[in-house]
Amino acid sequence: MSTPKVSKERLINLLVAPHVSEKSARAAAANQYVFKVLTDATKPEIKAAVEFMFNVKVASVNVVNQNGKEKRFGRFAGRRSDTKKAYVSLAAGQTIDFGGAEQA
């Protein structure tokens, strides 16, 4: 799987946010990180985006498409939007620090 030719702007916008949950915290212990990504993102694009943004080596990427739920607000029916999550496994010895603190 070769790295696709994607603009830096697309790579920056591809990762929406880190997904924080108990399941993602357990996955982080196994050197796997979870991100919310754009719904049209592909695995090679996600791999390139994580490597570009965090300067790490990605071993593999798995994606999960979540359908939005039907919700009611009183008498009004609504629907939450569909989302896509990416489970990114890093190479051995690589980590991502989401703390954002400066190291001295």
N, C-alpha and C positions, 0 to 999 in steps of 0.2 A: 504494500500500500504506500504509494508515493505521496509526498506532500502536495496538496493542490495549490495552484496559483490563485491566491485570494488576496484582496486588498487589505491593508492594515486596518482601515476603518471598519470593514466587515468583521475582522477578527476581534476588534475591540467591542463591537456591539453584539457579537454572537453570544457571549456569556452574560446572561441577565443578572444573576446573583447566585451566591452559594446557597444551597438548600440546607437549612439547619433543622435537624430533628434528632430524635434518639437513634433512629436507624442510621442516619448519616454519621453520627458520632461514633457508633460501633464500627461503621465502615472505615472511618478515618484511622482507627486503631490498626486496621489491616492495610494501611497505605492506599486507601481508595477514597476519593473525594466526590461529592455530589454537587452538581450545578444545575440551576434552571437555565435553559438555553432557548433560543428562538425555535419556533415550531418547524421552520424549514431548514434547520441546521443538519448537516451530515456528519458522520463519524470522522472522516478525514479533516473536515473544517474544525470540529470541536478539538481534535488532537492538536492541530496547528495553533488554535487560539490559546489553549492552555499552555503549550510550550512557549508561545510568544509572550503571554501576559506574566507568567510566573517563572520563566527561565528554568524549567524542569524538563525531564525526559519522560514522556508518557509511554507506558507499556501497552495499554489497551483502553478502549472506550466502549461502554454499553449504554444504550439509550432506552428510555421508557416513555411511551406516549400515554398521557393521562387524559381521558375524556372529561370535559366539564360536567358538573352536576346540575341537575334541574333543581332550582330552589324557588320557594314561594315567599313573597313579602306581602303578608296579608292576603288580599284577593288577587294580587298581581303575580303572575308566573314569570320567572326569570331563568337565566342559564349562566353559569360561570364559564369562562373561556377555557379552551383546551390548553394544556401545558405539555412541555417536554422536559424530561430530566436526563442528565448525562452522568453516568457513574464512570469516573476516570481513575484508572489504576496507574500508579506511578512506578517507575523503575526502582529497583532496590537502592536504598540510600537517599532517595529523593523525598522531600517534604514540601508542603505549602503551609506558610504561616499566615493565618487570617487575622492575627492580632494587630498588625499594622504598627507595632511599637518599634521605635528606633533602637538598634542594638549598638552598644558602646564598645 
